[in-house]
Amino acid sequence: MTVKKHLKDLDFKGRRVLTRVDFNVPLTSDGRVADDTRIRAALPTIEFIREHGGKAVLASHLGRPKDMKVPDLSLRPVSERLSKLIGRGVTMAPDCVGDTTEGVVARMNDGDVTLLENLRFHAGETRNEPDFAHRLARMGDVYVNDAFGTAHRAHASTVGVTRHFNECAMGFLIENELRNLAKATESPERPYAVILGGAKVSGKIGVIENLMPMLDVLLIGGGMAFTFLKAKGISVGDSLVEDDRIDTAARILERAEADGRMLLLPDDLVVAQEVTEGAETRIVPADGIEEGWKGLDIGPQTIRSFSDAISAARTIIWNGPLGVFELDAFSHGTVAVAEAVAKATDSGAISIIGGGDSIAAVGRAGVAGRITHISTGGGASLAVFEGKALPAIEALTDA
């Protein structure tokens, strides 16, 4: 990847700094920020701009308002939370573009912070419409992107807007993400273990194909494991299967064997007839799922084999839970693997959690503080694991 400008390379004194952040945070039913992790992650960049005399004009999306103004998806609760975190007032703009918002930004003093309203209230954002990008660019003199979670999207605020600035740089969060993900994708220390879970294999094929030449062991759990089991001719009952991906799974199995890569599938499973907390559960061999039953977690034997493989690894990537971990009855496998990854990290391994539900999984297991790096962008980290370029990073100014 070409080296890109960093915010440390820019002069912010007296300049309006249009800063793309990722404030797509969960809100409570009464409209308060439920988890401010993403807001805190942006603080180093915001404070650097302020401390160097810049006027921080922050732009973000929130939720999926479908190109219209949805009051419940206003960023105002985020502005209130950010104010408390930085210890000073944050001005909430009425919109992200337009004359009134331009007036709000024009009245800023050095060191001030203004948060623009939800970008996705406008169709031009996700469509990367040139006119919307131009109107948005009017809010700044220089551009900084620190929203890794949207770096794989070519939207107006991440790509289109860069055409209107002479200087476009990355912030501290993106820098940290790229540095850590490189440890697991460019020259990983071996043995190299990749753990993949989640519902579907279709979203992980690119990751498997790109990392297969580098990895030593691939551990597959979650719903996607049943497509692989069925590809081996194993009956999986009513478990989730992507029938149109069975041939792909078979090819992956053949390639792993041909390349000498260890590919571990579940040996046993926790099954139930219903995906509910109080449902009757059984532990059965992977080839012992009866019709009417579905696999919802890896079993104790699989936990042991997965943990053994993880403990031997020096580089570990994990993306996707290994069961329906939101329910206690089916969370044991995911929690146990999270603990195994943490123990390996304690012993010197590099561990990378690829965003999304995996973040919630390590949080549920209480081991987040023992992981080398937890990515803030599930889709963006997957793109990196697939070997794809990130449009928002490519659009920044070369160093």
C-alpha positions, -999 to +999 in steps of 0.1 A: +000+000+000+013+035-009+023+055+021-003+083+027-001+116+044-006+116+082-023+144+101+011+152+117+022+163+082-003+191+081-005+226+094-039+231+112-034+266+126-065+287+119-078+261+094-111+243+093-104+206+094-131+185+079-127+153+098-145+121+089-150+101+121-170+069+128-196+079+154-220+051+143-227+042+179-256+023+195-283+044+212-306+035+241-344+036+237-344+071+253-318+085+229-286+083+248-253+068+237-252+032+249-215+025+240-190+053+234-161+032+223-160+046+188-162+082+201-133+076+225-113+060+196-115+093+177-104+115+206-066+115+199-072+129+164-097+155+176-075+166+204-044+168+181-063+191+157-075+213+186-041+215+202-025+226+170-049+255+164-073+238+141-111+240+139-124+204+141-154+200+118-166+164+124-186+144+099-202+110+105-232+088+097-254+070+122-276+041+115-295+036+082-319+065+078-324+056+041-315+090+027-340+110+047-340+129+080-349+106+108-350+124+142-342+093+162-309+090+142-297+125+149-261+128+160-271+152+188-267+126+216-232+120+202-224+157+204-235+157+241-214+127+249-184+141+231-187+173+250-184+155+283-154+135+270-134+165+259-145+187+287-158+216+265-188+224+244-194+208+210-216+228+186-242+206+169-248+218+133-284+216+119-273+197+088-240+185+072-243+208+042-261+241+033-258+278+040-269+276+076-243+250+084-216+269+065-225+298+087-221+278+119-187+265+107-176+301+097-181+313+133-158+287+148-127+298+166-094+279+167-097+249+189-135+247+186-154+215+177-185+213+155-203+180+147-222+180+115-256+163+113-259+127+100-244+124+066-268+097+055-298+120+058-287+128+022-288+103-007-257+119-021-235+104+007-238+067-001-241+074-038-209+094-038-226+122-058-202+149-069-225+178-060-230+165-025-192+159-020-185+195-032-211+210-008-196+189+020-160+200+011-171+236+016-170+229+054-132+226+055-098+239+043-081+206+048-094+170+052-086+142+077-101+107+076-101+088+108-132+065+102-117+031+095-151+015+098-161+031+065-128+029+048-140+001+025-168+023+012-165+048-017-189+074-003-190+111-007-175+118+027-147+092+023-137+094-014-157+121-033-148+149-010-110+143-013-111+157-049-118+191-034-087+193-011-050+197-018-042+179+014-060+148+027-045+128+055-052+099+078-058+102+116-043+083+145-071+056+145-066+046+108-029+047+113-032+023+142-055+000+124-033-003+093-002-009+113-018-037+134-036-054+105-003-054+086+012-076+113-013-103+104-014-100+067+021-091+054+047-111+073+030-129+102+050-147+128+042-185+126+025-207+134-003-186+120-039-194+130-071-180+114-104-185+132-135-178+112-171-180+124-204-162+119-234-173+099-223-176+063-192-188+044-201-165+015-187-135+033-155-152+042-144-169+009-122-140+000-105-141+033-098-178+031-085-176-004-062-147+003-048-160+036-046-197+028-010-194+014+002-179+047-018-196+074-008-229+092-042-237+107-077-226+098-104-231+124-140-229+112-171-227+135-204-209+137-231-213+111-206-214+082-191-247+095-222-266+084-217-258+047-182-273+051-196-303+070-222-309+043-195-306+016-179-336+034-211-356+030-221-351+066-258-347+075-264-315+094-301-318+103-318-284+102-286-264+107-279-233+086-264-243+053-256-223+021-264-249-005-250-227-033-216-226-015-212-263-010-190-268-041-169-238-030-165-253+005-154-286-011-128-268-031-114-250+000-112-284+018-093-299-011-069-269-014-061-270+023-053-307+021-032-302-011-013-272+004-007-290+037-028-265+057-046-278+088-083-271+086-103-278+117-141-282+117-162-290+148-159-325+161-190-321+183-218-296+186-244-282+210-277-287+192-313-277+199-346-276+181-353-240+188-330-210+190-342-199+225-326-197+259-347-224+275-346-249+247-336-284+253-299-289+243-278-319+235-241-325+228-237-347+197-208-357+173-206-335+142-221-364+122-248-371+147-273-342+142-308-356+137-335-340+115-353-313+134-322-303+153-297-276+145-261-269+156-259-237+176-225-239+193-193-259+192-191-287+218-165-294+245-143-317+224-141-290+197-133-264+223-103-285+234-090-291+199-095-254+189-078-242+221-048-265+215-043-251+180-047-215+193-022-220+221+005-231+196+000-200+174+021-169+173-002-149+151-040-152+154-068-136+134-104-141+146-135-129+128-170-142+137-185-160+167-185-198+169-222-201+179-253-181+187-233-164+215-260-138+223-278-166+242-261-180+272-269-216+263-249-213+230-221-189+241-197-214+258-177-221+226-172-185+217-163-175+252-138-204+256-121-196+223-119-159+234-101-171+265-078-193+245-069-163+223-063-142+253-040-168+269-020-171+237-016-134+237-005-134+273+022-158+261+035-135+234+012-142+204-001-113+183-039-114+182-062-095+159-100-094+163-117-084+131-145-061+143-182-068+141-197-095+164-162-106+174-158-074+194-190-083+214-177-118+219-144-108+235-163-082+255-187-109+268-157-131+277-141-102+296-108-105+277-108-074+255-079-059+275-057-090+267-060-088+229-033-072+208-057-053+186-095-051+182-104-035+149-131-009+149-142-019+114-156-053+106-162-048+069-129-028+065-108-054+083-124-082+062-114-062+031-078-060+044-078-098+051-091-104+016-062-084+002-084-056-012-075-020-014-096+004+008-110+032-013-110+057+015-073+051+021-064+051-016-081+085-019-058+102+006-028+123-005+005+103-010+032+111+015 
